Amino acid sequence: MTSPIDRFAEKTTPHLRRLAESSDAVRAMYLFDPEHEDLPANRDADLFLEKQLTRTKGLVYKYPGRAIVLLSYTCAANCRYCERQDRVGVGLDSEGRLQPEEIDAAVSFVAESPEITEVIFSGGDPLTHPVGLDRAWRAMAALPQVAILRIHTRFPLQAPDKVDFDLLEGLAGCDAMPYLSLHIDHPDELTPETEAAIGRLRRMGYVLISQSVFLKGVNDDLDVLDRMFTRLAQLGVCPYYLYHCHPIATTMRFVMTLDEEIELMSRLRERISGVACPQHIFEMRGTTGKLVVPTDHWSVDLTSVCDFTGATQDVRSVAMDVELPTVSLSAPAKTGAQAADGMPDG
């Protein structure tokens, strides 16, 4: 019988395999654990109303001013804490890569929505669909109102030798301001190969930001967070969001309490430079809004927190509750007013 690490090695990139073999924390993010993951992914789940608010295939329009395009549900590896487990890694990869006509439909929707000034390419991982990314990016950049284009990816961490730098250099030369968000969860992921890739992306002109997730047993340690975010800032990557891990059935082994996260963030804020400190984010499931969680330097009642619709929730309870509320939310009106910062990103 093959071991879990052998099965992992058969399905992943050589770079990530070497990294997982040398780092217990990184290995924990990728190895299937039957004790916690014996439930099938719920394909009917709609944690952040992305399915409800899909306007054309792959295009989610949730917040005024920006749209997200899910170009591909393929990744270099399947992160065990992924919030899109209902679509990524459950046999839907072959269906999830947008075709040219579907990309064109997404571009047409943005063209007809002059209030959309920012487009985010996510997935899965958009760098697994280079032909589609090239088509979509160039078409969106040609729209007069689109000022910012973003790529959200883990590819430079999982397979830095496979990144299409010629493509990315060409995209950076388009009119829209190019952003690239690296999803990173542990400093061990910053290998020499990945740091070299980050340097190349900076020289191309990308504004580099990072997104991370609090993960029990991976980065629930002050020194680990300090090393990761300080090094990112030194590399020219601005730490952006550090999310609460969403409590769905297959991710509960990674979920920390909000109080544990607040304690770590409060001590981290005291220790590291402001340019290295991300925003601690709690994203309301089944509704709308990325809320910035206050540190323990403030006296705040977390049992009565309003989302962007005005609904009140006990955030401490919701942060650990695998039950998803049933909510119906309309797409944003085309007013141009921006009600929130951010989108559901990869």
Buried (B, 14 or more C-beta within 10 A) or exposed (E): EEEEBEEBBEEBBEBBBBBBEEBEBBBBBBBBEEEBBEEEBBEEBBBBBBBBBBBBBBBBBBBBBBBBBBBBBBBBBBBBBBBBBBBBBBEBBEEBBBEEEBBBBBBEBBBEBEBBBBBBBBBBBBBBBBEBBBBBBBBBBEBEEBEBBBBBBBBBBBBBEBBBEEBBBBBBEBEBBBBBBBBBBBBBBBBEBBBEBBEBBBEBEBBBBBBBBBBBEBBBEBEBBBBBBBBBBEBBBBBBBBBBBBBBBBBBBBBBBBEEBBBBBBBBBEBBEEEBBBBBBBBBBBBBBBBEBBBEEEEBEBEEBEBBEEBEBEBBEBBEEEEBEEBEBEBBEEEBEBBBBBBBBB
